[in-house]
Amino acid sequence: MSKLTILWERTVAKRPPSSLLRKQLREKILERIERLQLTQADAAERLGISSAQMSRLAGNQDIFSLDRLADVATGIGLTVRMTATRSYHGG
């Protein structure tokens, strides 16, 4: 295992689970915007967010809560589902 992999795993382990969920949802939103061939200005208007917020969203800045991202995703035609399962950690 490389030093970079170990560092990445340690960094990811320190993030709260909601951080990963927000990242995944942001990625899906951006994929949908690209698929619809919307400009950032058009996407911002359609999603009800400011151009500055759209720019930060496109720049992968973690500025929205999970709830707000779910609202944004729904506004662009995505369905958001969450599944909770029991975590097994060797015990």
Secondary structure, 3 states (H helix, E strand, C coil): CCHHHHHHHHHHHHCCHHHHHHHHHHHHHHHHHHHCCCCHHHHHHHHCCCHHHHHHHHCCCCCCCHHHHHHHHHHCCCCCCCCCCCCCCCC
